[in-house]
Amino acid sequence: MPAHKLSDIKVVCKGGVYNKSVIDRFWKYAEKGLTDDECWFWIGSIMQRGGYGQLNDRHKILKSHILSYEIHIGKIPDGLNVLHKCSISRCWNPKHLYAGTHKQNTADAIKAGTLHVFEVKKGTDNHNAKLTIEQVKIIKGSKPYSIKGLDKKFGVTKTCISRIRKGLSWKSVTIP
Ligand SMILES: [Zn+2]
């Protein structure tokens, strides 16, 4: 019988089976806080997108909070995500984790103020709705960096301003 390579050794956790090297590295970067209730921060590398703690397992990237959930709590129910009660993406404290839907996640993030919601005012998505020809002429003659000011001034979206500047809308209006 061939000798097992170190990478072949598996560890059975409550919610999944992992390579031993993954579990070993998890505990290297999973730093507990002073109390059971505070956030426990992942001190390994952090994903640029989402800010989650991450760990490489050969070609896969594992998220530390998901690993923590499977180590401490159990299998993630089908169709659910592992979410943070505390909204701190890099926190791996199992007490702060729960399984829920993406919709719940968004609602929690809004409640915690970590997700910015941009309200789109009705009517402004109609590019031509609110502008006068004079305003369109001003937009067409504007510099790229002034887009931000003009959208507020005329009560339309940045996309609207940008489309006009690129000549995609209000084609009939020309400037000298
Ligand atoms: Zn936390």
Boltz pocket constraint, residues with backbone or C-beta under 6 A from the ligand:
constraints:
  - pocket:
      binder: B
      contacts: [[A, 37], [A, 38], [A, 39], [A, 40], [A, 86], [A, 87], [A, 88], [A, 91], [A, 92], [A, 93], [A, 96]]
      max_distance: 6.0
